[in-house]
Amino acid sequence: MKKFPRTGGRSRAGENRRIPGVSRDLVVLYEDDAVVALNKPAGLPAVPVKGSDTPSAWSLLSAELKRRRQRAFVVHRIDRFTSGVLLFAKTEADRDALVRQFLGHTPVRQYLAVVRGHLSTNEGTLVHYFLRKGMFQKLTTEGRPQAARAELRYVVERRLRSASLVRVTLVTGLQNQIRVQFSAIGHPVIGDRKYHPEEALERRIARVALHAGHLQFVHPRSGASVSVDCELPPDLESLLRALSPRTPPRR
């Protein structure tokens, strides 16, 4: 299983590049004639929020592509307060081909999460069943009508002070899946106020400590494998430093 590199994602030109005149924080990690992969900052919605004029990754990208007589089509989503790789297509045909991949769970989607406590095993698989209730995912049992199966694999990357940095590979891709599944085993994602209101007391990070760091998919035209990586943002790096075990003083 691939580990996240310490360097950032690369665009077609070999360097991260920012969308001009749009947002300092919206970085293109990869782009060609068919697809665009962005580094979505935490707090920016992936798509427009109904009833709100808040900018979204889609609206900002669409404004830029319109100047080039191109369009942006949504392929998948990541939570508003999650950072990292977000993929768009430039044509409906490319979008449809990519969506079929996501529905078939064939893209490799890896996240880094900082969770409370130390897990009992350094790697494992989690399987739960969800029932959607409004904006929340509720745990349910297998076989219940409308129950959706949620599965992920994890590896502990680093043991921290009363916390763990875990690398998560999604097998399925349900809304809030990582947050709900780690909460279910008693290790909530730090900063996750939605499923753990007590996380509102967390002061070292102002959002969910979750980052979409790696995406690998099959290019909709060439059939080649495309791999996109995205470095950790400063707020997560700061959280990791704050939680790192203190080195005892030399004598």
DRENPA-3360 file (N, C-alpha, C; in nm, 2 decimals, always signed):
BEGIN
1 = MKKFPRTG = +0.08/-0.12/+0.00/+0.00/+0.00/+0.00/+0.09/+0.13/+0.00 ~ +0.06/+0.22/-0.08/+0.14/+0.34/-0.10/+0.13/+0.43/+0.02 ~ +0.25/+0.48/+0.06/+0.25/+0.58/+0.17/+0.24/+0.72/+0.11 ~ +0.19/+0.81/+0.19/+0.19/+0.95/+0.14/+0.33/+1.01/+0.14 ~ +0.37/+1.08/+0.03/+0.50/+1.14/+0.02/+0.50/+1.27/+0.10 ~ +0.61/+1.32/+0.13/+0.62/+1.45/+0.21/+0.61/+1.57/+0.11 ~ +0.63/+1.55/-0.02/+0.61/+1.66/-0.12/+0.47/+1.67/-0.16 ~ +0.44/+1.78/-0.22/+0.30/+1.81/-0.27/+0.27/+1.74/-0.40;
9 = GRSRAGEN = +0.14/+1.75/-0.44/+0.10/+1.70/-0.57/+0.16/+1.78/-0.68 ~ +0.16/+1.72/-0.80/+0.22/+1.78/-0.91/+0.12/+1.80/-1.02 ~ +0.13/+1.91/-1.09/+0.04/+1.94/-1.20/+0.10/+1.90/-1.33 ~ +0.04/+1.92/-1.44/+0.09/+1.88/-1.57/+0.23/+1.95/-1.60 ~ +0.25/+2.07/-1.55/+0.38/+2.13/-1.57/+0.48/+2.09/-1.47 ~ +0.44/+2.01/-1.37/+0.54/+1.96/-1.28/+0.54/+2.03/-1.15 ~ +0.46/+2.14/-1.13/+0.46/+2.22/-1.01/+0.31/+2.25/-0.98 ~ +0.29/+2.27/-0.85/+0.15/+2.31/-0.81/+0.13/+2.45/-0.87;
17 = RRIPGVSR = +0.01/+2.48/-0.92/-0.02/+2.61/-0.97/-0.16/+2.65/-0.92 ~ -0.17/+2.78/-0.88/-0.29/+2.83/-0.83/-0.38/+2.89/-0.94 ~ -0.51/+2.87/-0.93/-0.60/+2.93/-1.02/-0.59/+3.08/-1.02 ~ -0.56/+3.15/-1.13/-0.54/+3.29/-1.12/-0.67/+3.37/-1.09 ~ -0.66/+3.47/-1.01/-0.77/+3.55/-0.98/-0.89/+3.49/-0.91 ~ -0.87/+3.37/-0.86/-0.98/+3.30/-0.79/-0.96/+3.28/-0.65 ~ -0.87/+3.20/-0.60/-0.85/+3.18/-0.46/-0.70/+3.14/-0.44 ~ -0.64/+3.20/-0.34/-0.50/+3.17/-0.31/-0.49/+3.02/-0.27;
25 = DLVVLYED = -0.60/+2.97/-0.21/-0.59/+2.84/-0.15/-0.63/+2.73/-0.24 ~ -0.68/+2.76/-0.36/-0.73/+2.65/-0.46/-0.62/+2.62/-0.55 ~ -0.56/+2.50/-0.54/-0.44/+2.47/-0.61/-0.47/+2.35/-0.71 ~ -0.43/+2.36/-0.83/-0.44/+2.25/-0.93/-0.33/+2.15/-0.91 ~ -0.37/+2.03/-0.87/-0.27/+1.92/-0.85/-0.24/+1.85/-0.98 ~ -0.34/+1.84/-1.07/-0.32/+1.77/-1.20/-0.43/+1.82/-1.29 ~ -0.39/+1.84/-1.42/-0.49/+1.88/-1.52/-0.45/+1.84/-1.66 ~ -0.54/+1.79/-1.74/-0.52/+1.77/-1.88/-0.65/+1.80/-1.95;
33 = DAVVALNK = -0.67/+1.76/-2.07/-0.79/+1.80/-2.15/-0.92/+1.73/-2.10 ~ -0.91/+1.63/-2.01/-1.03/+1.56/-1.97/-1.06/+1.58/-1.82 ~ -0.96/+1.60/-1.74/-0.98/+1.61/-1.59/-0.90/+1.72/-1.53 ~ -0.95/+1.76/-1.41/-0.88/+1.85/-1.32/-0.89/+1.80/-1.18 ~ -0.78/+1.79/-1.11/-0.77/+1.75/-0.97/-0.73/+1.87/-0.89 ~ -0.81/+1.91/-0.79/-0.78/+2.03/-0.71/-0.74/+1.99/-0.57 ~ -0.66/+2.07/-0.50/-0.64/+2.06/-0.36/-0.74/+2.15/-0.29 ~ -0.85/+2.09/-0.24/-0.96/+2.17/-0.18/-0.92/+2.20/-0.04;
41 = PAGLPAVP = -0.92/+2.33/+0.00/-0.90/+2.36/+0.14/-1.02/+2.33/+0.23 ~ -0.99/+2.30/+0.35/-1.10/+2.28/+0.45/-1.18/+2.40/+0.46 ~ -1.31/+2.38/+0.47/-1.41/+2.50/+0.48/-1.47/+2.54/+0.36 ~ -1.41/+2.50/+0.24/-1.47/+2.53/+0.11/-1.56/+2.41/+0.07 ~ -1.69/+2.44/+0.04/-1.77/+2.33/-0.01/-1.72/+2.27/-0.14 ~ -1.74/+2.15/-0.16/-1.70/+2.09/-0.29/-1.80/+2.14/-0.40 ~ -1.92/+2.15/-0.37/-2.03/+2.19/-0.46/-2.11/+2.30/-0.40 ~ -2.19/+2.38/-0.47/-2.27/+2.48/-0.41/-2.37/+2.43/-0.31;
49 = VKGSDTPS = -2.38/+2.51/-0.20/-2.47/+2.47/-0.09/-2.61/+2.53/-0.12 ~ -2.71/+2.45/-0.12/-2.85/+2.49/-0.15/-2.89/+2.61/-0.07 ~ -2.94/+2.72/-0.13/-2.99/+2.83/-0.06/-2.88/+2.93/-0.01 ~ -2.75/+2.90/-0.06/-2.64/+2.99/-0.01/-2.56/+3.03/-0.13 ~ -2.50/+3.15/-0.12/-2.42/+3.20/-0.23/-2.27/+3.18/-0.20 ~ -2.24/+3.10/-0.10/-2.10/+3.07/-0.06/-2.03/+3.01/-0.18 ~ -1.91/+3.05/-0.21/-1.83/+2.99/-0.32/-1.80/+2.84/-0.29 ~ -1.79/+2.77/-0.39/-1.75/+2.63/-0.38/-1.64/+2.60/-0.47;
57 = AWSLLSAE = -1.57/+2.48/-0.45/-1.47/+2.44/-0.54/-1.52/+2.43/-0.69 ~ -1.64/+2.38/-0.70/-1.69/+2.37/-0.84/-1.72/+2.51/-0.90 ~ -1.77/+2.60/-0.82/-1.80/+2.73/-0.88/-1.68/+2.81/-0.92 ~ -1.57/+2.80/-0.83/-1.45/+2.87/-0.86/-1.38/+2.81/-0.98 ~ -1.38/+2.68/-0.99/-1.32/+2.61/-1.10/-1.40/+2.64/-1.23 ~ -1.53/+2.64/-1.22/-1.61/+2.67/-1.34/-1.59/+2.81/-1.39 ~ -1.57/+2.91/-1.30/-1.54/+3.04/-1.35/-1.41/+3.05/-1.42 ~ -1.31/+2.98/-1.38/-1.18/+2.98/-1.45/-1.19/+2.91/-1.58;
65 = LKRRRQRA = -1.26/+2.79/-1.59/-1.27/+2.71/-1.71/-1.35/+2.78/-1.81 ~ -1.45/+2.86/-1.77/-1.54/+2.93/-1.86/-1.46/+3.02/-1.95 ~ -1.36/+3.09/-1.89/-1.27/+3.18/-1.97/-1.20/+3.10/-2.08 ~ -1.18/+2.97/-2.06/-1.11/+2.89/-2.16/-1.21/+2.82/-2.25 ~ -1.34/+2.85/-2.23/-1.45/+2.78/-2.30/-1.45/+2.63/-2.27 ~ -1.43/+2.60/-2.14/-1.44/+2.47/-2.09/-1.54/+2.46/-1.98 ~ -1.58/+2.34/-1.93/-1.67/+2.33/-1.82/-1.62/+2.24/-1.72 ~ -1.68/+2.24/-1.60/-1.64/+2.15/-1.49/-1.76/+2.07/-1.45;
73 = FVVHRIDR = -1.74/+1.94/-1.44/-1.84/+1.84/-1.41/-1.80/+1.77/-1.28 ~ -1.89/+1.76/-1.19/-1.86/+1.69/-1.06/-1.85/+1.54/-1.08 ~ -1.74/+1.49/-1.02/-1.72/+1.34/-1.03/-1.75/+1.28/-0.89 ~ -1.70/+1.33/-0.79/-1.72/+1.28/-0.65/-1.71/+1.40/-0.56 ~ -1.73/+1.38/-0.43/-1.73/+1.49/-0.33/-1.64/+1.45/-0.21 ~ -1.59/+1.55/-0.14/-1.54/+1.53/-0.01/-1.60/+1.63/+0.08 ~ -1.61/+1.60/+0.21/-1.68/+1.68/+0.31/-1.62/+1.83/+0.31 ~ -1.71/+1.92/+0.34/-1.67/+2.06/+0.34/-1.55/+2.09/+0.43;
81 = FTSGVLLF = -1.54/+2.02/+0.55/-1.43/+2.05/+0.64/-1.32/+1.95/+0.63 ~ -1.32/+1.87/+0.52/-1.21/+1.79/+0.49/-1.13/+1.85/+0.38 ~ -1.00/+1.84/+0.39/-0.91/+1.90/+0.28/-0.86/+1.79/+0.19 ~ -0.80/+1.83/+0.08/-0.74/+1.74/-0.01/-0.79/+1.72/-0.15 ~ -0.75/+1.61/-0.21/-0.77/+1.59/-0.35/-0.92/+1.58/-0.39 ~ -0.96/+1.66/-0.49/-1.10/+1.66/-0.54/-1.09/+1.66/-0.69 ~ -1.16/+1.57/-0.75/-1.15/+1.54/-0.90/-1.28/+1.60/-0.97 ~ -1.25/+1.66/-1.08/-1.36/+1.71/-1.17/-1.33/+1.66/-1.32;
89 = AKTEADRD = -1.43/+1.65/-1.40/-1.41/+1.62/-1.54/-1.45/+1.74/-1.62 ~ -1.40/+1.75/-1.75/-1.43/+1.86/-1.83/-1.54/+1.84/-1.93 ~ -1.58/+1.72/-1.95/-1.69/+1.69/-2.04/-1.79/+1.59/-1.97 ~ -1.91/+1.58/-2.02/-2.01/+1.49/-1.97/-1.96/+1.34/-1.99 ~ -1.90/+1.32/-2.10/-1.86/+1.18/-2.13/-1.75/+1.14/-2.04 ~ -1.65/+1.23/-2.01/-1.55/+1.20/-1.92/-1.60/+1.18/-1.77 ~ -1.70/+1.27/-1.74/-1.76/+1.26/-1.61/-1.83/+1.12/-1.59 ~ -1.91/+1.08/-1.69/-1.98/+0.96/-1.68/-1.89/+0.84/-1.66;
97 = ALVRQFLG = -1.78/+0.84/-1.74/-1.68/+0.73/-1.73/-1.62/+0.72/-1.59 ~ -1.59/+0.84/-1.53/-1.53/+0.84/-1.40/-1.62/+0.81/-1.29 ~ -1.75/+0.85/-1.30/-1.85/+0.82/-1.20/-1.87/+0.67/-1.20 ~ -1.87/+0.60/-1.31/-1.88/+0.46/-1.31/-1.77/+0.39/-1.23 ~ -1.65/+0.45/-1.24/-1.54/+0.40/-1.16/-1.57/+0.41/-1.01 ~ -1.62/+0.53/-0.97/-1.64/+0.55/-0.83/-1.76/+0.47/-0.78 ~ -1.86/+0.45/-0.86/-1.97/+0.36/-0.82/-1.93/+0.22/-0.81 ~ -1.82/+0.18/-0.89/-1.77/+0.05/-0.87/-1.66/+0.04/-0.77;
105 = HTPVRQYL = -1.63/+0.15/-0.70/-1.53/+0.15/-0.59/-1.39/+0.11/-0.64 ~ -1.36/+0.14/-0.77/-1.22/+0.10/-0.82/-1.11/+0.20/-0.80 ~ -1.14/+0.33/-0.79/-1.03/+0.43/-0.76/-0.98/+0.40/-0.62 ~ -0.85/+0.43/-0.61/-0.78/+0.42/-0.48/-0.80/+0.55/-0.41 ~ -0.87/+0.56/-0.30/-0.89/+0.68/-0.22/-0.83/+0.66/-0.08 ~ -0.72/+0.74/-0.05/-0.66/+0.73/+0.08/-0.66/+0.86/+0.15 ~ -0.69/+0.85/+0.28/-0.70/+0.97/+0.37/-0.60/+0.95/+0.48 ~ -0.56/+1.07/+0.54/-0.50/+1.07/+0.67/-0.59/+1.13/+0.77;
113 = AVVRGHLS = -0.60/+1.06/+0.88/-0.69/+1.11/+0.99/-0.62/+1.10/+1.12 ~ -0.65/+1.20/+1.20/-0.59/+1.20/+1.34/-0.71/+1.17/+1.43 ~ -0.70/+1.05/+1.50/-0.81/+1.01/+1.58/-0.77/+1.00/+1.73 ~ -0.87/+1.01/+1.82/-0.85/+1.00/+1.96/-0.80/+0.86/+2.00 ~ -0.70/+0.86/+2.09/-0.66/+0.74/+2.15/-0.57/+0.65/+2.07 ~ -0.54/+0.53/+2.12/-0.45/+0.44/+2.05/-0.53/+0.31/+2.01 ~ -0.53/+0.28/+1.88/-0.61/+0.16/+1.84/-0.54/+0.03/+1.89 ~ -0.62/-0.07/+1.91/-0.57/-0.20/+1.96/-0.49/-0.27/+1.86;
121 = TNEGTLVH = -0.50/-0.25/+1.73/-0.42/-0.31/+1.63/-0.36/-0.21/+1.54 ~ -0.25/-0.23/+1.48/-0.18/-0.13/+1.40/-0.24/-0.13/+1.26 ~ -0.32/-0.23/+1.22/-0.39/-0.22/+1.09/-0.51/-0.31/+1.10 ~ -0.61/-0.28/+1.02/-0.73/-0.36/+1.02/-0.83/-0.32/+0.92 ~ -0.95/-0.38/+0.93/-1.06/-0.35/+0.84/-1.18/-0.32/+0.92 ~ -1.25/-0.22/+0.89/-1.38/-0.19/+0.96/-1.50/-0.20/+0.87 ~ -1.60/-0.27/+0.91/-1.72/-0.29/+0.84/-1.84/-0.25/+0.92 ~ -1.92/-0.16/+0.88/-2.04/-0.12/+0.95/-2.16/-0.10/+0.85;
129 = YFLRKGMF = -2.28/-0.08/+0.90/-2.39/-0.06/+0.81/-2.45/+0.08/+0.85 ~ -2.48/+0.16/+0.75/-2.53/+0.29/+0.78/-2.68/+0.31/+0.73 ~ -2.75/+0.40/+0.80/-2.88/+0.44/+0.76/-2.88/+0.59/+0.76 ~ -2.91/+0.65/+0.65/-2.90/+0.79/+0.64/-3.03/+0.86/+0.70 ~ -3.00/+0.95/+0.80/-3.11/+1.02/+0.86/-3.08/+1.17/+0.85 ~ -3.15/+1.23/+0.75/-3.12/+1.38/+0.72/-2.98/+1.40/+0.68 ~ -2.90/+1.48/+0.76/-2.76/+1.51/+0.73/-2.67/+1.41/+0.80 ~ -2.72/+1.31/+0.87/-2.64/+1.23/+0.96/-2.65/+1.08/+0.91;
137 = QKLTTEGR = -2.54/+1.01/+0.93/-2.53/+0.87/+0.91/-2.55/+0.80/+1.04 ~ -2.65/+0.71/+1.05/-2.67/+0.64/+1.18/-2.63/+0.49/+1.16 ~ -2.57/+0.43/+1.26/-2.54/+0.29/+1.25/-2.66/+0.20/+1.26 ~ -2.67/+0.10/+1.18/-2.78/+0.01/+1.18/-2.72/-0.13/+1.16 ~ -2.81/-0.23/+1.13/-2.77/-0.37/+1.12/-2.78/-0.42/+0.97 ~ -2.70/-0.52/+0.94/-2.70/-0.58/+0.81/-2.84/-0.64/+0.78 ~ -2.89/-0.62/+0.66/-3.02/-0.67/+0.63/-3.14/-0.58/+0.65 ~ -3.12/-0.47/+0.72/-3.23/-0.37/+0.74/-3.25/-0.30/+0.61;
145 = PQAARAEL = -3.38/-0.28/+0.57/-3.41/-0.21/+0.45/-3.33/-0.07/+0.44 ~ -3.27/-0.05/+0.32/-3.20/+0.07/+0.29/-3.07/+0.09/+0.36 ~ -3.02/-0.02/+0.43/-2.89/-0.02/+0.50/-2.78/-0.02/+0.39 ~ -2.68/+0.06/+0.41/-2.57/+0.07/+0.32/-2.44/+0.02/+0.39 ~ -2.37/-0.07/+0.32/-2.25/-0.13/+0.38/-2.13/-0.03/+0.37 ~ -2.06/-0.01/+0.48/-1.94/+0.08/+0.48/-1.82/+0.00/+0.52 ~ -1.72/+0.01/+0.44/-1.60/-0.07/+0.46/-1.47/+0.02/+0.44 ~ -1.38/+0.01/+0.52/-1.25/+0.07/+0.50/-1.14/-0.01/+0.56;
153 = RYVVERRL = -1.01/+0.02/+0.52/-0.89/-0.04/+0.57/-0.81/+0.07/+0.63 ~ -0.74/+0.04/+0.74/-0.65/+0.14/+0.80/-0.52/+0.09/+0.84 ~ -0.42/+0.17/+0.85/-0.29/+0.14/+0.90/-0.25/+0.26/+0.99 ~ -0.20/+0.23/+1.11/-0.15/+0.33/+1.20/-0.02/+0.38/+1.15 ~ -0.01/+0.51/+1.12/+0.12/+0.57/+1.07/+0.20/+0.61/+1.19 ~ +0.14/+0.67/+1.29/+0.22/+0.72/+1.40/+0.13/+0.73/+1.53 ~ +0.19/+0.68/+1.64/+0.13/+0.69/+1.77/+0.16/+0.83/+1.83 ~ +0.06/+0.90/+1.87/+0.08/+1.04/+1.92/+0.04/+1.04/+2.07;
161 = RSASLVRV = +0.04/+1.15/+2.13/+0.00/+1.16/+2.27/-0.15/+1.16/+2.28 ~ -0.20/+1.04/+2.33/-0.35/+1.02/+2.34/-0.42/+1.03/+2.21 ~ -0.35/+1.00/+2.10/-0.41/+1.01/+1.96/-0.33/+0.93/+1.87 ~ -0.38/+0.91/+1.75/-0.31/+0.83/+1.65/-0.33/+0.89/+1.51 ~ -0.22/+0.89/+1.43/-0.23/+0.93/+1.29/-0.25/+0.80/+1.21 ~ -0.37/+0.79/+1.14/-0.40/+0.67/+1.06/-0.41/+0.70/+0.92 ~ -0.37/+0.61/+0.83/-0.39/+0.62/+0.69/-0.50/+0.52/+0.66 ~ -0.60/+0.58/+0.59/-0.73/+0.51/+0.56/-0.75/+0.49/+0.41;
169 = TLVTGLQN = -0.78/+0.37/+0.37/-0.81/+0.34/+0.23/-0.96/+0.30/+0.23 ~ -1.04/+0.38/+0.16/-1.18/+0.35/+0.14/-1.21/+0.23/+0.05 ~ -1.29/+0.14/+0.10/-1.33/+0.03/+0.01/-1.47/+0.07/-0.05 ~ -1.55/+0.13/+0.03/-1.67/+0.20/-0.02/-1.65/+0.35/+0.00 ~ -1.75/+0.43/-0.03/-1.73/+0.57/-0.03/-1.86/+0.64/+0.01 ~ -1.90/+0.62/+0.14/-2.03/+0.68/+0.18/-2.00/+0.81/+0.25 ~ -2.10/+0.90/+0.26/-2.08/+1.03/+0.32/-2.04/+1.01/+0.47 ~ -1.94/+1.09/+0.51/-1.90/+1.09/+0.65/-1.85/+0.95/+0.70;
177 = QIRVQFSA = -1.81/+0.86/+0.61/-1.78/+0.72/+0.64/-1.67/+0.71/+0.74 ~ -1.56/+0.77/+0.72/-1.44/+0.76/+0.81/-1.48/+0.81/+0.95 ~ -1.55/+0.92/+0.95/-1.58/+0.98/+1.08/-1.67/+0.89/+1.16 ~ -1.77/+0.84/+1.10/-1.87/+0.75/+1.16/-1.81/+0.62/+1.21 ~ -1.73/+0.56/+1.12/-1.67/+0.43/+1.16/-1.57/+0.44/+1.27 ~ -1.48/+0.54/+1.27/-1.39/+0.55/+1.38/-1.46/+0.59/+1.51 ~ -1.56/+0.67/+1.50/-1.64/+0.70/+1.62/-1.71/+0.57/+1.67 ~ -1.75/+0.48/+1.59/-1.82/+0.36/+1.63/-1.72/+0.27/+1.71;
185 = IGHPVIGD = -1.59/+0.28/+1.69/-1.50/+0.19/+1.76/-1.43/+0.27/+1.88 ~ -1.49/+0.39/+1.91/-1.44/+0.46/+2.02/-1.32/+0.55/+2.00 ~ -1.29/+0.58/+1.87/-1.17/+0.66/+1.83/-1.22/+0.77/+1.74 ~ -1.29/+0.87/+1.78/-1.35/+0.97/+1.69/-1.23/+1.05/+1.63 ~ -1.26/+1.10/+1.51/-1.17/+1.19/+1.45/-1.16/+1.32/+1.52 ~ -1.04/+1.37/+1.55/-1.03/+1.50/+1.63/-1.10/+1.61/+1.55 ~ -1.17/+1.69/+1.62/-1.24/+1.81/+1.56/-1.37/+1.78/+1.50 ~ -1.42/+1.65/+1.51/-1.55/+1.61/+1.45/-1.66/+1.65/+1.54;
193 = RKYHPEEA = -1.71/+1.78/+1.53/-1.82/+1.82/+1.61/-1.95/+1.77/+1.57 ~ -1.96/+1.73/+1.45/-2.09/+1.68/+1.40/-2.13/+1.55/+1.47 ~ -2.04/+1.45/+1.48/-2.07/+1.33/+1.55/-2.02/+1.32/+1.69 ~ -1.94/+1.42/+1.73/-1.90/+1.42/+1.87/-1.90/+1.57/+1.92 ~ -2.01/+1.62/+1.97/-2.02/+1.76/+2.01/-1.91/+1.80/+2.10 ~ -1.86/+1.71/+2.18/-1.75/+1.75/+2.28/-1.62/+1.80/+2.21 ~ -1.61/+1.76/+2.08/-1.49/+1.81/+2.00/-1.49/+1.96/+1.98 ~ -1.60/+2.02/+2.02/-1.61/+2.17/+2.01/-1.51/+2.23/+2.11;
201 = LERRIARV = -1.46/+2.15/+2.21/-1.37/+2.20/+2.30/-1.22/+2.20/+2.25 ~ -1.20/+2.13/+2.14/-1.07/+2.12/+2.08/-1.02/+2.26/+2.03 ~ -0.90/+2.30/+2.07/-0.85/+2.43/+2.03/-0.73/+2.42/+1.94 ~ -0.68/+2.30/+1.92/-0.55/+2.29/+1.84/-0.58/+2.29/+1.69 ~ -0.71/+2.26/+1.65/-0.75/+2.26/+1.51/-0.89/+2.30/+1.50 ~ -0.93/+2.38/+1.40/-1.07/+2.44/+1.40/-1.16/+2.36/+1.30 ~ -1.12/+2.24/+1.27/-1.20/+2.16/+1.18/-1.17/+2.01/+1.20 ~ -1.24/+1.93/+1.12/-1.21/+1.78/+1.13/-1.07/+1.75/+1.08;
209 = ALHAGHLQ = -1.00/+1.67/+1.16/-0.86/+1.64/+1.13/-0.86/+1.52/+1.03 ~ -0.90/+1.56/+0.90/-0.91/+1.46/+0.80/-0.87/+1.52/+0.67 ~ -0.79/+1.44/+0.59/-0.73/+1.50/+0.47/-0.72/+1.39/+0.36 ~ -0.78/+1.42/+0.24/-0.78/+1.33/+0.13/-0.64/+1.34/+0.06 ~ -0.55/+1.26/+0.09/-0.41/+1.27/+0.05/-0.37/+1.20/-0.08 ~ -0.45/+1.11/-0.12/-0.41/+1.03/-0.24/-0.53/+0.98/-0.32 ~ -0.53/+1.00/-0.45/-0.63/+0.94/-0.54/-0.57/+0.88/-0.66 ~ -0.61/+0.76/-0.69/-0.56/+0.69/-0.81/-0.68/+0.64/-0.89;
217 = FVHPRSGA = -0.69/+0.68/-1.02/-0.80/+0.64/-1.10/-0.75/+0.61/-1.24 ~ -0.84/+0.55/-1.33/-0.81/+0.52/-1.46/-0.85/+0.64/-1.55 ~ -0.76/+0.69/-1.63/-0.79/+0.81/-1.71/-0.91/+0.77/-1.81 ~ -1.01/+0.85/-1.82/-1.13/+0.82/-1.90/-1.11/+0.81/-2.05 ~ -1.00/+0.86/-2.10/-0.97/+0.85/-2.24/-0.85/+0.76/-2.27 ~ -0.74/+0.77/-2.20/-0.62/+0.69/-2.24/-0.63/+0.56/-2.18 ~ -0.70/+0.54/-2.07/-0.70/+0.41/-1.99/-0.58/+0.40/-1.90 ~ -0.49/+0.50/-1.90/-0.37/+0.49/-1.81/-0.41/+0.52/-1.67;
225 = SVSVDCEL = -0.33/+0.47/-1.58/-0.35/+0.50/-1.44/-0.29/+0.63/-1.40 ~ -0.38/+0.72/-1.33/-0.33/+0.85/-1.29/-0.33/+0.85/-1.14 ~ -0.22/+0.90/-1.08/-0.20/+0.90/-0.94/-0.18/+1.05/-0.90 ~ -0.26/+1.10/-0.80/-0.25/+1.23/-0.76/-0.23/+1.23/-0.60 ~ -0.13/+1.30/-0.56/-0.10/+1.32/-0.42/-0.11/+1.46/-0.37 ~ -0.14/+1.48/-0.24/-0.16/+1.61/-0.19/-0.10/+1.62/-0.05 ~ -0.01/+1.71/-0.03/+0.06/+1.72/+0.10/-0.04/+1.77/+0.21 ~ +0.00/+1.74/+0.34/-0.08/+1.79/+0.45/-0.08/+1.94/+0.46;
233 = PPDLESLL = -0.20/+2.00/+0.49/-0.20/+2.14/+0.50/-0.14/+2.19/+0.64 ~ -0.11/+2.32/+0.65/-0.04/+2.36/+0.77/-0.12/+2.34/+0.90 ~ -0.25/+2.34/+0.90/-0.32/+2.32/+1.03/-0.31/+2.18/+1.08 ~ -0.31/+2.08/+0.99/-0.29/+1.94/+1.03/-0.14/+1.92/+1.07 ~ -0.05/+1.98/+1.00/+0.09/+1.97/+1.04/+0.11/+2.02/+1.18 ~ +0.04/+2.14/+1.21/+0.05/+2.20/+1.34/-0.01/+2.11/+1.45 ~ -0.12/+2.04/+1.42/-0.18/+1.95/+1.51/-0.09/+1.83/+1.55 ~ -0.03/+1.78/+1.44/+0.07/+1.67/+1.46/+0.18/+1.71/+1.55;
241 = RALSPRTP = +0.23/+1.83/+1.53/+0.34/+1.87/+1.62/+0.30/+1.89/+1.76 ~ +0.18/+1.94/+1.78/+0.13/+1.96/+1.92/+0.10/+1.83/+1.99 ~ +0.07/+1.72/+1.91/+0.04/+1.59/+1.97/+0.16/+1.49/+1.97 ~ +0.27/+1.54/+1.91/+0.39/+1.45/+1.91/+0.45/+1.43/+2.05 ~ +0.49/+1.30/+2.08/+0.55/+1.28/+2.21/+0.67/+1.37/+2.24 ~ +0.67/+1.42/+2.36/+0.78/+1.51/+2.39/+0.91/+1.43/+2.41 ~ +1.02/+1.48/+2.36/+1.15/+1.42/+2.38/+1.20/+1.46/+2.52 ~ +1.24/+1.36/+2.60/+1.29/+1.39/+2.73/+1.42/+1.47/+2.72;
249 = PRR = +1.44/+1.56/+2.81/+1.57/+1.64/+2.81/+1.69/+1.56/+2.83 ~ +1.80/+1.60/+2.77/+1.92/+1.53/+2.78/+1.99/+1.56/+2.92 ~ +2.05/+1.46/+2.98/+2.12/+1.49/+3.11/+2.27/+1.49/+3.09;
% end
